[in-house]
Amino acid sequence: MMSEINVTPLVDVMLVLLVVFIVTAPLLTPQSLTVSVPKTTAVEAASDQEKLLPAHLIVDANGNIQLDNITMSDAQLADVLKQRAIDPLFFMKVEADKTVPYGRVAEFMAIAQSAGVANLSFVTITQ
């Protein structure tokens, strides 16, 4: 009489299933996920924001930028933000056109982060 169980076929089946899931999982993920951007609602501003010193960054559809209505390049923006980010009450509002690629907006976020801007907000339209 055999008193032990042979698990080799079970291990073989489990390894094949593992390989199948590893190969198919990345293929299924992008098709099953859809991004639905939420609508924003009006939020009452906090009372401590009145003390903050805002800078308004506008990004037009072509990716050109204006900081407080002054047109500038990315390098100039970095220099200005380094000077203004010294103040702990400084924050930046970003108003980007909806046709601007996310990569361009991410560049401004990186510039702001490297300049030391701690507070950053995005301007949206409430519906």
Secondary structure as UniProt FT lines:
FT   HELIX           8..32
FT   HELIX           47..51
FT   STRAND          53..59
FT   TURN            61..62
FT   STRAND          65..67
FT   TURN            68..69
FT   STRAND          70..72
FT   HELIX           74..84
FT   TURN            85..86
FT   TURN            88..89
FT   STRAND          90..96
FT   TURN            98..99
FT   HELIX           102..115
FT   STRAND          120..122
//
